[in-house]
Amino acid sequence: MSEATAETVRELVSKGSAGGHLFFTTDDAVAEHARLKAAGVDVDPEPVVQPYGTDFGLRDPFGNHVRIAQPAGAPA
């Protein structure tokens, strides 16, 4: 993309106006949620059990969505 387009994308992403979710994985979503909450991070009220595992969300300082998931075991 052109430099002008790249700058527009950077501005939108930094404002939380563009882009998708960023996913991280953890071995223990409940413990990670508690650690982040204790550190003052504004996280979802509680982790949620989903078909794919347990996860919770937060927003970074720029408003971007971040999900942290503990994947479920592999299907049988």
N, C-alpha and C positions, 0 to 999 in steps of 0.2 A: 504494500500500500504506500501511498505517497506520504511524505513527512507531515503534510497538513492533515491528512486523514488520521495518521497515527497519533498526532497531538489531540485531535478531537476525541478519539477513542480513549486515550489516557485521561483526559479531563472527565469524560463520562464515567469511566471506571472509578476514578478517585472520588467521585461524588456518590458512588453507589447507584448510579443511574443506568448502568449497562453491565452486561456480563451475567454469568450464571452463578451457580453455587460452587463453592470450593469445598471438597470433601477431604477430611483426614480420617485415618483409622486409628483405633486404640484397642488394647487388649482388655480394657475395663472402662466402659463408658460411665458407669456410676461413679467410680473413683475420680476419673478425669473431670467430670462435671463438678464434683465436690471441691476438687483442687482449684479449678478455675473460679468457681463462685467465691471460695475463701480468699482468692487473690483479688477480688473486686471486679471480675469480668461480668458483664451483663449477659447472662446465659438464659436459655429457656428455663421455665420453672422446674421441670424435671426431665430426665431422659425418658424416651418413649420406645417401647418395644414395637418394632416394625417387622414385616415378613423377612426382610433382609438382615435384621439384627437390631441392636439397640442404638439409638442416636439422640442427639440434641443439637440445638442450633445457637448461634450467636451472630452478632454483626461486628465487623472490625471497626476501627475508628473512622473509616471512610464510608461506612454504611453497607459494605459488601456482605452478603450472606455467607456464612461458614457453617458447615455441618461436621460434626465429629461422630463417627459411627464405630461400634463394635460389631463386626460382621458375624452373622449367624454361621454355624457350622455348614460345611458343604452338604448339599442334598444327597440323600442315600441313593 
